[in-house]
């Protein structure tokens, strides 16, 4: 049965069908009955395991192959007709060559399998900020995850009508052969093709592939922004809610900030935090000239290890029903899941992420190979489960953004918080964003890695053009542009211990940011921008001396002189596509440091 008469959809489906030759074809209609039948089938074949219905209702466990556990940046390509348009930070291949290679790999691979056709909406169906895609896959796991992460079903096709404004997503598991694995974006064709992977980040094509790589290109061409940002609502005691968007590289506390619980003192005063999104923001200029953001996703695809009641109560609560766990450990005694950092009770009778019996006596937290859960194991959880989900989440009009926050992990360089001088200076701050590697990352500790706007692996076109697009958006927004800030929760003392307590106490910094947006507090002008007066950050009920606060608000000219040299090096790769405004901003920083 066909659910649409859209000629562009039907033609493309027939082409893919002819290529992969499935035994059966199933349109995903979004009904609970159909999804339940697919869950039962996945359990019957061993693709998924049903978990304890009383403790984790509607939850399932899935394992990927050990060669297929994470995004693969070296196998991810941006296929534009001209190589220079993909830019220096992306892998490129000629589209015609890559189509031929991918089709050859995928040819006939659905034989004996079902072809699932998933119509999905990124953003609430019908929202002026939403976009539509169709993913074809041979994986029930993909269908069930897409049903959590996006809005799927017939309503999406009704919304699309006869339009050709939709993204084509084609996924084929093939043999999950890592030597023939490719995740390819064709931005000029609105097309994504993923072969030889079954891991979420590579095969849930609405996620990074569409929502960032393709959408960033669409936003560039259509005058909006697709950003790797959380969206957070902050409610004050007067019941006013203000919204901020924030971009951090991985391992910098993005999900924790998105679902922050204010400290007791501020909760009692009436402060609340509301989660709109934990990972991606699509932002357009609204009728009133302000910047409005939606979360295009419908769920959370979170890293499990380290998630617990203390580190992120709301994220853990989101996983308690109708969630899918991938590559975590299976506690056989309770038929539930476990991962390192969930609690200190190592399970006695447990199967690890590879499907082998796990011996807790051999566990050494310094040796990842002894872990029961893979370090990048995941949960896919419906956003509706989140206790602090914003009332605006499903409305589709977007929320007005008062502030944009960049951040990274810097031991000695960047102060706890500072404000850019203006939008242009804020784009400079975002373009130079960096984080220092931790023990958790491969390679040496403390190496500075630049990740502009946290978009380095996700920008679907030349990053120099991306910076220019930011500058152009600022010009359109004028005096209604959000204020831009930078935070660093990770300043350390001489023993390497973090100085700022972080977590819920970051609310104190967010309050200062909003006070600055309202012009309620002054700030000290420094070589890098506006830094708070220590007295303006509320330390009530926090055992944290104001003198210590002053040390992490410090801007050291010697450290920043070295930073400016490194930004200069970073900028070289963008060549003549680096906007001249950013070069001027760097020169201004150098001049300020020499005064």
CORFEN-V989882 format. One record per pair of residues at least 24 apart in sequence whose ideal C-beta (glycine too) atoms are under 8 Angstrom apart, sorted by the first residue. I is the first residue (numbers start at 0). GAP is how many residues later the second one is. D is the distance in whole Angstrom. If there is no record, write none. Layout:
BEGIN
i = (I:I)
gap = (GAP:GAP)
d = (D:D)
END
This chain:
BEGIN
i = (0:1:2:2:2:2:2:3:3:3:4:5:5:5:5:5:6:7:7:8:8:8:8:11:11:12:12:12:15:15:15:16:18:18:18:18:19:19:19:19:19:19:19:19:19:20:20:20:21:21:21:21:21:21:22:22:22:22:22:23:23:23:24:24:24:25:25:25:25:26:26:27:27:27:27:27:27:27:27:27:28:28:29:29:29:29:29:29:29:30:34:34:34:37:37:37:38:38:40:41:41:41:46:46:47:47:47:47:48:50:50:50:50:51:51:51:54:54:54:55:55:55:55:55:56:56:56:57:57:57:58:58:58:58:58:58:58:58:59:59:59:59:60:60:60:60:60:60:61:61:61:61:61:62:62:62:62:62:63:63:63:63:63:64:64:65:66:66:67:67:67:67:67:67:67:68:68:68:68:69:69:69:70:70:70:70:70:70:71:71:71:71:71:72:74:74:74:75:75:75:75:75:76:76:76:76:77:77:77:77:77:78:78:78:79:79:79:79:80:83:84:84:85:85:86:86:86:86:86:86:86:86:87:87:87:87:87:88:88:88:88:89:89:92:94:94:94:97:97:97:98:98:100:101:101:101:101:104:104:104:104:104:104:105:105:105:105:105:108:108:108:108:109:109:112:113:115:115:115:117:117:117:117:117:118:118:118:118:118:118:119:119:119:119:119:119:120:120:120:120:120:121:121:121:121:121:121:121:121:122:122:122:122:122:122:123:123:123:123:123:124:124:124:124:125:125:126:126:126:126:127:127:127:128:128:128:128:128:128:128:128:128:129:129:129:130:130:130:130:130:130:130:130:131:131:131:131:131:131:131:132:132:132:132:132:132:132:133:133:133:133:134:134:134:134:134:135:135:135:136:136:136:136:137:137:137:138:138:138:138:140:140:141:141:141:141:143:144:144:144:144:144:145:145:147:147:147:147:147:147:147:147:148:148:148:148:148:148:148:148:149:149:149:149:150:164:165:166:166:166:166:166:167:168:168:168:168:168:169:170:170:170:171:172:172:172:182:184:184:184:184:186:186:186:186:186:186:187:189:189:198:199:199:199:199:200:203:205:205:206:206:207:207:210:210:210:210:211:211:211:211:211:212:212:212:213:214:214:214:215:215:215:215:215:215:216:216:218:218:219:219:219:219:222:222:222:222:223:223:223:223:224:224:224:224:224:224:224:225:225:225:225:225:226:226:226:226:226:226:227:227:227:227:227:227:228:228:228:228:228:228:228:229:229:229:229:229:229:229:229:229:230:230:230:230:230:230:230:230:230:230:231:231:231:231:231:231:231:231:232:232:232:232:232:232:232:233:233:233:233:233:233:233:233:234:234:234:234:234:235:235:235:236:236:236:238:240:241:241:241:241:242:242:242:242:242:242:243:243:243:243:243:243:243:243:243:244:244:244:244:244:244:244:244:245:245:245:245:245:246:246:246:246:246:246:246:246:246:247:247:247:247:247:248:248:248:248:248:248:248:250:250:250:250:250:251:251:251:251:251:251:252:252:252:253:253:254:254:254:254:254:254:255:255:255:255:256:258:258:258:258:258:258:259:259:259:259:259:260:260:260:260:261:261:262:262:262:262:262:262:263:264:264:264:265:265:265:265:270:270:271:272:272:273:273:273:273:273:274:274:274:274:274:274:274:275:275:275:275:277:277:282:282:283:284:284:284:285:285:287:287:288:288:288:289:289:289:289:290:290:290:290:290:290:290:291:291:291:291:291:292:292:292:293:293:293:294:294:296:297:297:298:298:298:298:299:299:299:299:299:300:300:300:301:301:301:302:302:302:303:303:303:303:303:303:303:303:304:304:304:304:304:304:304:305:305:306:306:306:306:307:307:307:310:310:312:313:313:313:314:314:316:316:316:317:317:317:317:317:317:317:318:318:318:319:320:321:321:321:322:322:322:322:322:323:323:324:324:324:324:325:325:325:325:326:326:326:326:326:326:327:327:327:327:327:327:327:328:328:328:328:337:337:338:338:338:339:339:339:339:345:346:352:374:400:401:401:401:401:402:402:402:402:402:402:402:403:403:403:403:403:404:404:404:404:404:405:405:405:405:405:405:405:405:406:406:406:406:406:407:407:407:407:407:407:407:408:408:408:408:408:409:409:409:409:409:409:410:410:410:410:410:410:411:411:411:411:412:412:412:412:412:413:413:413:414:414:414:414:414:414:414:414:415:415:415:415:415:415:415:415:415:415:416:416:416:416:416:416:416:416:416:416:417:417:417:417:417:417:417:417:417:418:418:418:418:418:418:418:418:418:419:419:419:419:419:419:420:420:422:422:422:422:422:423:423:423:423:424:424:424:425:425:425:425:426:426:426:426:426:426:426:426:427:427:427:427:427:428:428:428:429:429:430:430:431:431:431:432:433:447:449:449:461:461:462:463:463:463:463:463:463:464:466:466:466:466:467:467:470:470:481:482:482:482:484:484:485:490:490:498:498:498:499:499:500:500:504:507:507:507:507:508:510:511:511:511:525:525:526:526:526:526:526:526:526:527:527:527:527:530:556:559:559:560:560:563:563:563)
gap = (26:25:24:26:116:151:154:115:153:156:157:151:154:155:156:157:155:156:158:125:148:151:157:122:156:104:121:123:99:120:154:98:84:87:88:89:86:87:88:89:90:91:95:118:152:87:89:90:88:89:91:92:93:116:87:88:89:90:91:89:90:91:89:90:92:88:89:90:91:90:92:88:89:90:91:115:118:119:124:125:124:125:117:121:122:123:124:125:126:122:108:109:112:102:105:106:101:105:99:98:99:102:93:94:92:93:96:276:281:274:284:285:286:282:283:284:279:280:281:264:265:267:280:281:263:264:265:263:264:265:260:261:262:263:264:265:266:278:84:263:264:265:263:264:265:267:269:276:79:262:263:264:265:263:264:290:291:292:112:134:135:262:263:111:133:288:109:111:108:110:113:129:130:131:134:130:258:305:307:129:131:306:112:128:130:131:137:386:106:109:111:125:130:384:106:107:108:106:107:108:109:381:105:106:107:108:107:109:135:382:383:105:106:107:106:107:108:381:107:378:376:377:375:376:372:374:375:376:377:378:487:490:374:375:485:486:487:367:370:374:484:369:370:91:91:93:94:84:86:88:87:94:81:80:82:91:93:67:69:75:77:90:91:64:66:68:87:89:29:63:64:65:28:62:25:24:24:26:27:24:25:28:29:34:33:34:35:37:38:41:26:30:31:32:36:86:29:30:31:35:38:28:84:88:89:93:160:174:175:28:159:171:172:173:273:27:170:270:271:272:26:30:31:34:33:270:167:269:270:271:156:268:269:95:153:155:163:165:167:267:268:269:164:166:266:34:35:36:79:84:87:151:165:24:27:28:31:33:34:35:33:34:35:36:72:73:77:32:33:34:35:34:35:36:70:71:33:34:35:34:35:36:66:33:34:35:32:34:59:64:57:183:29:56:61:62:180:55:59:156:179:235:58:60:150:151:174:175:176:232:233:234:55:57:58:148:149:150:152:231:56:147:148:149:147:25:24:24:25:38:43:47:24:25:36:37:40:41:24:24:32:34:24:24:25:30:26:24:28:29:275:26:27:30:31:273:274:29:24:28:127:101:126:178:180:100:97:90:91:90:94:249:250:69:71:85:86:68:243:246:247:248:245:246:247:246:67:81:245:239:242:243:244:245:250:243:244:63:250:241:245:246:249:61:62:250:253:58:59:60:61:56:57:58:59:244:245:248:54:55:56:57:70:53:54:55:56:226:228:51:52:225:226:227:230:48:50:51:52:64:175:225:24:25:27:28:45:47:48:49:51:27:44:45:46:50:62:63:64:168:170:25:26:28:41:42:43:44:278:40:41:42:43:157:159:166:37:38:39:40:273:276:277:280:35:36:37:38:39:34:35:278:32:33:34:31:33:160:161:272:275:33:50:156:157:158:159:157:158:159:160:161:238:266:269:270:36:38:48:156:158:159:160:237:158:159:160:161:241:157:158:159:160:183:186:206:207:208:158:159:160:187:206:159:160:184:186:200:202:205:158:184:187:189:190:155:156:157:183:237:238:236:249:253:24:25:24:45:47:48:57:60:55:56:59:247:249:53:54:55:56:127:129:243:244:246:247:250:52:53:127:243:242:245:241:242:244:245:278:279:277:275:276:277:241:242:245:272:236:240:116:115:234:114:115:116:117:118:39:108:111:113:114:115:118:114:116:117:123:24:37:115:118:114:188:191:192:112:114:112:192:188:189:191:110:111:187:190:109:110:182:186:189:190:191:105:106:107:108:109:105:106:108:102:104:105:88:98:86:84:85:81:82:83:84:79:80:81:83:86:77:78:79:76:77:79:73:74:75:24:33:35:38:69:73:74:75:34:35:36:66:68:70:72:34:35:32:34:35:72:33:34:35:30:192:74:72:73:74:66:71:68:69:70:61:63:64:65:67:68:69:60:62:66:65:64:59:60:63:56:57:58:59:62:55:56:52:53:54:55:51:52:53:54:26:46:47:49:50:51:25:44:45:46:49:50:51:24:29:43:44:34:35:33:34:38:25:31:32:33:26:25:24:65:81:80:81:112:115:79:80:81:82:110:111:114:26:78:79:80:81:79:80:81:82:108:24:27:47:48:78:79:80:81:26:79:80:81:82:25:26:27:28:43:80:82:26:27:29:79:81:24:25:26:78:80:81:25:35:79:80:81:85:79:80:144:147:75:143:146:147:150:72:74:77:73:76:113:116:137:138:139:140:71:72:73:75:84:93:116:133:136:137:68:69:70:71:92:95:96:114:115:136:67:68:108:110:111:112:113:114:137:64:65:66:94:97:104:110:111:112:63:64:65:66:109:110:108:109:48:51:54:58:61:47:50:157:161:59:104:160:48:57:58:59:40:43:44:47:57:154:155:158:153:154:157:158:161:55:57:100:40:54:36:151:131:135:138:53:132:118:116:120:112:115:111:110:111:112:113:114:115:112:107:111:112:115:109:111:108:110:35:30:33:34:28:31:43:60:61:49:52:53:44:52:41:43:37:29:30:31:34:28:27:24:25:26:29:66:28:30:33:62:65:66:68:27:32:61:64:24:36:29:33:29:32:25:26:29)
d = (7:7:5:7:8:5:5:8:4:7:7:7:6:7:5:7:7:5:8:6:8:7:7:8:6:6:8:7:8:5:6:6:6:6:6:8:6:7:7:6:4:8:7:7:6:5:6:5:4:7:6:6:4:7:8:7:6:6:7:8:4:7:7:5:7:6:7:5:7:5:8:6:6:5:7:6:8:7:6:7:5:5:7:8:5:2:6:7:8:7:8:7:6:5:6:6:8:7:6:5:7:7:6:6:8:7:8:7:7:8:6:6:7:6:4:5:7:8:5:7:7:7:6:7:8:5:7:5:4:8:8:8:7:7:5:7:7:8:8:8:5:7:8:5:8:7:6:6:6:6:7:5:8:7:6:6:7:6:8:6:5:6:6:5:7:6:7:5:5:7:8:5:6:5:8:6:6:5:6:7:7:5:8:8:4:6:7:7:8:6:7:7:7:5:5:6:6:8:5:8:8:7:7:7:5:7:5:7:7:6:7:6:7:5:8:6:6:7:6:7:6:6:7:7:7:6:3:5:7:7:8:8:8:7:5:7:8:6:7:5:7:7:8:7:6:8:7:8:6:8:8:8:7:6:6:5:6:8:6:5:7:5:7:8:4:7:8:5:7:5:7:5:5:7:4:7:7:7:5:8:6:5:8:6:7:7:7:4:5:7:6:4:6:5:6:6:6:4:8:5:7:6:6:6:6:7:8:4:7:8:7:5:8:5:6:7:7:5:7:4:5:5:6:5:6:7:6:3:7:8:8:7:8:8:6:6:7:5:8:7:8:5:7:7:7:7:8:7:8:7:7:8:7:6:7:5:8:7:5:7:6:4:8:5:7:6:5:6:8:7:7:4:8:6:5:7:7:5:7:4:8:8:7:7:6:6:7:6:6:7:7:8:6:8:5:6:6:6:5:8:6:5:6:6:7:4:7:8:7:5:7:5:6:6:7:6:6:4:6:6:5:7:5:8:6:8:7:7:7:8:5:6:7:8:4:7:7:7:7:8:5:6:8:8:5:8:7:6:4:6:6:7:6:4:8:5:6:8:7:8:8:6:6:6:7:8:7:8:7:8:6:8:6:5:8:5:7:6:7:4:8:7:6:7:4:6:7:7:8:7:7:5:5:7:7:4:5:7:7:6:7:7:5:8:8:8:8:7:6:4:8:8:7:4:8:7:8:6:7:8:5:8:8:7:5:8:7:7:7:7:6:7:5:5:6:8:8:7:4:8:8:8:6:8:6:4:8:6:5:7:7:8:8:4:4:5:5:8:6:7:8:7:6:7:6:7:7:7:8:7:4:8:6:5:7:7:7:8:6:8:8:6:8:6:8:7:4:7:7:7:6:8:5:3:7:8:7:5:8:5:7:7:7:4:6:5:6:7:6:4:7:6:8:7:7:8:5:7:6:5:8:5:7:8:7:4:7:7:8:8:7:6:7:7:7:5:4:8:8:5:7:8:6:6:8:7:4:7:4:5:7:7:6:6:7:6:6:5:6:8:7:6:7:8:7:7:8:8:6:8:6:6:7:5:8:6:6:6:8:4:6:7:6:8:6:6:6:8:6:7:8:5:6:4:5:6:6:8:7:7:7:5:4:8:6:8:8:8:7:8:8:6:7:6:7:4:7:8:7:8:6:5:6:6:8:5:6:6:6:7:8:7:7:7:8:6:6:7:7:8:8:7:7:5:5:7:8:5:7:5:8:6:8:7:6:7:3:6:6:7:5:6:5:7:5:8:8:7:7:7:6:6:6:5:5:7:7:5:6:7:6:8:5:7:5:7:6:7:6:5:8:4:8:6:5:6:5:5:5:5:8:6:6:6:7:4:8:7:7:8:6:5:6:7:8:8:6:5:5:8:8:7:7:5:8:4:7:7:4:5:8:5:5:7:7:6:8:6:7:5:6:4:7:7:7:4:7:7:5:8:6:5:8:7:4:7:4:7:4:7:6:8:4:8:5:8:8:6:6:4:5:6:7:7:4:6:7:5:7:6:8:7:6:8:5:6:7:7:5:5:5:7:6:5:7:6:8:5:8:5:7:8:5:7:6:7:5:5:7:8:7:7:5:8:8:6:4:6:7:6:5:4:8:8:6:8:4:5:7:7:4:7:7:6:5:6:7:6:7:7:7:5:8:7:7:7:6:8:8:5:7:6:6:4:8:7:8:8:6:6:5:6:6:7:6:7:7:6:7:8:7:5:6:6:7:5:8:5:7:7:8:6:8:7:6:7:6:5:6:5:8:8:6:7:5:8:6:6:5:4:8:8:4:7:7:5:8:6:7:8:4:7:5:7:6:6:6:7:8:7:6:8:8:3:8:6:5:6:7:8:8:7:8:8:5:4:7:8:6:5:7:7:7:5:6:8:5:7:8:8:6:8:5:8:6:6:4:7:8:3:5:7:6:8:7:5:6:8:5:6:6:8:8:6:5:5:8:8:8:4:6:7:5:8:6:7:7:6:6:5:7:7:7:6:6:5:8:5:8:6:7:6:7:4:5:7:6:6:7:8:6:5:8:6:8:5:5:5:7)
END
